[in-house]
Structure formats: C-alpha cells, structure tokens
Amino acid sequence: MKRSLRAQRMAPSATLSLVNKAKALKMEGKKVISFAAGEPDFGSPQAACEAAIEAIKSQQTHYTPVAGIPELREAIKDYYRARMNLDYPVSQITVGSGGKPLLYEAIQVVVDPGDEVLLFTPAWVSYVEQIRLAEGREVLVDTLNTNLIPTREMVEKALSPNTKGMIINTPCNPTGAVWDSKVLEMLAQVARERDLWIIFDEMYERLVYGDAKHVNILQVAPDIKDRTLIVNGASKAYAMTGWRIGYALGPSQWISDINALQGHLNSNASSIAQWAALGAIKDGDEAVEFMRKAFESRRNRMVELLNDMPHVSFHVPEGAFYVFLNISNSPLKDDQEFSSRLLEEKWVAAVPGSAFFAPGYIRLSYSNSMEEIEEGMGRLKEFLSSI
C-alpha cells in the first residue's frame, strides 16, 4: 500500500509512546512507576458521573448540534464571564471531542501552505505536527535561556513576511511555566502590529500554585478578541481525560469554520460526555480545588526531593502538573538514552525533552500518588548516583 507523504512526515506522539511502553512493562509484571502521562490520577467529579448517568437514563444518546448541546455552551459562556469577565455569545463557542482535535481544526482553517506559526518552546508535542499537517511551518522561539519566558527581541527575530499567527500555552505543558500580564501584553502588541492570529491554549488554567495567577490574554488585551481563539476543556482540571471534551471560544468566522470541519470529521462530541462536562462545570468546583491542592502538595514534595539529586537542575513549576528537568549535565549521551535506561534499569518512565524541542531535558509528571512520587524519586536518585 502506498503511504501518503503526509503520513510519512508525521511523527507519533512521544508521550503516548512512553505511556504505552510503561503499560506494557506493567502487564509483564514489572513494578513500573510512570511519570510520563499527562493526566490526573483522580476520578472524575461525582457531579460529572451523575450527570452522565442521568443523560443515559433519559436517552440523551443521539446526535447533538455540531457545536455542542446548548446547555453546555451556555455553561461555558457563564464560566468565562464569572471567572475571567469575558463575554461570548453561544454562537461563538464550540465543543469538540477534546482540546486536541479542536486545536487541529483551528489550525486547519487558518493555516495555508507556507504560512509560518510562532511556537514557544519547550512546547507540547502535537502543536508542530498539527501545523505541518496543515502544510504550514513552525518557527520555534526557544525560551530555555530566558527563564521560560519569551522576550520581545526573540519574537521579533522569529518574525517574517510569512508569519501568520502564534500559539500561546499557559500554564505550559511541559514546563509548568505561567506567563504574567506583562508577557501576554507584549505578545498581544506583536499580534496587533503584525496582524497575527493567536491560539491561546489554557487547558491547565485551574491548576496554578503558590503566588502564581493565571491570566487570559484577553484580560490584558481585550482589543485583540477578534483575532484570538481560546481553547480549554474538561480533561485536566476536572480529571476527565477519557470523556474527550474540549471547547473553544473565538471570532464568529473562526468558530463557524471549525464547526464546518468538525461536521465532516465526527459530527459532534459524545452526547453523554457533553452532559457529564456540563455537570462538572456547574457543580465540580469543590472537586477541582481538592485536586489542585493535592497537585500543589505533590509538586512541593517532588521539588524537595529533586533538589537533593546530582546532575540535575530545574525551574520550579508554577502550574500544570509537570517538572521539566535539565539532565544535560549527566554523563549519558542525551535525553533519549537517559529516559530509555531509566525505564529499563529502574522501571521509571519519563518523557525525553527532545519530544518538546528541548534536548537535554526530561518531563516528569506529578499527577501520581504521593507514594509513587516518593518511590519513583528514590529510584531516580539511585539512577543518577549510579551513572
């Protein structure tokens, strides 16, 4: 069978590959501890489960509008007004089968062949592949040497006549960095001056710690609303990864085009999952805060343990649930060898930083129990001391 050039160019998700490898070893009886997964280990909020059960009982099991059930879109509208003082009509809100397909659809409808998109690295693994699938070109802006924050000079240097947009992710996967109003206003000013669109991915917006505060870019630059698409979802804050519900808010034409594409791809997100998400948004705040506090405690403990290890350094994450660990001072060749040997010798799974365009790093998720964090960090320290 002939494979398309598109398929040949596409790289599989490194995070999913590591998760699957760790699961396979577990099935062989190995006592694997995986810090590779990007999902909470908590169950979904009871409010979500009860709403789903009620939806099944009442036979809410048919096609929904492509953009999602009106009740969920109304709840998203109310959520953004209450939490961020942002007003959107329901016609400018759409629901998809997770944040990932919504990002794919959003990119497909604004990127033409040869268009350039600014991407701030370290960055989530799927952004680049999605840009390439639209025949666009990613332009990487490396923030590793500027405390994980882009500067105006770096952004200016990356711009060209072909630059059409930028993707902003805060809190950031994989670094846990949270960008403040000053950084977001700088990026908004670039978008104004260069007539760029912005995809603002705030999937982890409820998961911030210490003195950090999440800021939506439209809270500091409301005038760029007509060029900005917000992407969020139920997966991270509500521990609903498997339900596959994401949502986007943006300009009418952008949302309309996403809906048209979604209509051809999968018609609509799962009806039952939409009702579950509605239950979570309306009545899940207590569960979210419980999980957020647990993640903060886990972060603090992982940071404490990592501070006592040789060969490594890191920025303390302010959001999401990842520590991005610099292992470039270890005697091993690279992050690929490091991750491979760590899994094979100590049965600890971590994602190589190369997957996030940051060779010499690994990503550790603290979406694990405290017991697994204690045991896994102990194994990591043994590994670092032995190499």
Helices and strands as residue ranges (DSSP letters): H 5-9, H 14-27, E 33-34, H 46-57, H 70-84, G 90-92, E 93-96, H 99-108, E 116-121, H 125-133, E 137-142, H 152-158, E 163-169, H 181-194, E 197-201, H 217-220, G 222-227, E 228-233, G 241-243, E 246-249, H 252-265, H 271-283, H 285-306, E 313-314, E 322-326, H 335-346, E 348-349, E 351-352, G 353-356, E 361-365, H 370-386
